[in-house]
Amino acid sequence: MASKLTTGLGSLMGESFIGATQSLDAEQLLSELKPWQIEKGKADFLDYLYKLYDRGSAEPGLRGTYTGLMEQFAQDTAQIMRASFISSQLTGQ
């Protein structure tokens, strides 16, 4: 992995933010997998996103493509995490 951001973010996301009992650390999770499992998992995840965002019925130009799926997922995930954080602050959690 090129980025170490997940280490610090993992601690934040793990216990204090989403109530997990241990920190989420992508590097640690990936270290337990074989390289072929990681590559297959990437392809499977993109297929999952393709179905999630209904790319078979998307507007022309995006229909039938995988273009921008990870970026759309990252943006949506960030908005969900931000909304959840704001909501937890309002309820005092």
C-alpha positions as CSV (number, residue, x, y, z in Angstrom):
1,M,0.0,0.0,0.0
2,A,1.3,3.4,-0.9
3,S,-0.7,5.4,1.6
4,K,-0.3,5.2,5.4
5,L,-3.5,7.4,5.9
6,T,-5.5,4.3,6.9
7,T,-3.4,3.7,10.0
8,G,-4.5,7.0,11.7
9,L,-7.9,7.0,10.1
10,G,-8.3,3.4,11.2
11,S,-8.1,4.3,14.8
12,L,-10.5,7.1,14.4
13,M,-13.0,5.0,12.5
14,G,-12.5,1.9,14.6
15,E,-13.4,2.7,18.2
16,S,-14.4,6.3,18.6
17,F,-16.4,6.8,15.4
18,I,-18.3,3.8,14.3
19,G,-18.3,1.8,17.6
20,A,-16.1,-1.1,16.4
21,T,-14.2,-3.0,19.0
22,Q,-10.9,-2.7,17.2
23,S,-9.3,-0.3,14.7
24,L,-9.8,-0.7,11.0
25,D,-6.5,-0.9,9.3
26,A,-6.5,-1.7,5.6
27,E,-2.8,-2.5,5.5
28,Q,-3.2,-5.1,8.3
29,L,-6.3,-6.7,6.6
30,L,-4.6,-6.9,3.3
31,S,-1.4,-8.4,4.7
32,E,-3.4,-11.5,5.6
33,L,-4.3,-12.1,2.0
34,K,-2.4,-13.6,-0.9
35,P,-1.7,-11.2,-3.9
36,W,-4.1,-13.1,-6.1
37,Q,-6.9,-12.7,-3.5
38,I,-6.3,-9.0,-3.4
39,E,-6.5,-8.6,-7.2
40,K,-9.6,-10.8,-7.4
41,G,-11.2,-8.9,-4.6
42,K,-10.5,-5.6,-6.4
43,A,-12.3,-6.9,-9.5
44,D,-15.2,-8.3,-7.4
45,F,-15.6,-5.0,-5.6
46,L,-15.7,-3.1,-8.9
47,D,-18.4,-5.5,-10.0
48,Y,-20.3,-4.9,-6.8
49,L,-20.1,-1.1,-7.3
50,Y,-21.2,-1.5,-11.0
51,K,-24.4,-3.2,-9.7
52,L,-24.8,-0.9,-6.7
53,Y,-24.7,2.2,-9.0
54,D,-26.8,0.4,-11.7
55,R,-24.3,1.1,-14.4
56,G,-26.3,-1.1,-16.8
57,S,-29.0,1.6,-16.8
58,A,-26.8,4.7,-16.4
59,E,-26.9,7.7,-18.6
60,P,-25.1,7.4,-22.0
61,G,-21.4,7.7,-21.6
62,L,-21.4,5.9,-18.2
63,R,-23.7,3.0,-19.2
64,G,-21.8,-0.2,-19.3
65,T,-18.6,1.3,-18.0
66,Y,-16.6,1.1,-14.7
67,T,-15.3,4.6,-15.2
68,G,-15.4,6.7,-12.0
69,L,-17.0,4.0,-9.8
70,M,-14.3,4.2,-7.1
71,E,-14.4,8.0,-7.1
72,Q,-18.2,8.0,-6.8
73,F,-18.0,5.4,-4.0
74,A,-15.3,7.4,-2.2
75,Q,-17.4,10.6,-2.4
76,D,-20.6,8.9,-1.2
77,T,-18.8,7.2,1.6
78,A,-17.2,10.5,2.7
79,Q,-20.6,12.2,2.7
80,I,-22.2,9.3,4.7
81,M,-19.3,9.4,7.3
82,R,-19.6,13.2,7.6
83,A,-23.4,13.0,8.1
84,S,-23.0,10.3,10.6
85,F,-20.3,12.3,12.5
86,I,-22.5,15.4,12.5
87,S,-25.5,13.4,13.7
88,S,-23.5,11.8,16.5
89,Q,-22.4,15.2,17.6
90,L,-25.9,16.5,17.7
91,T,-27.1,13.6,19.8
92,G,-24.1,13.8,22.2
93,Q,-22.6,10.4,21.4
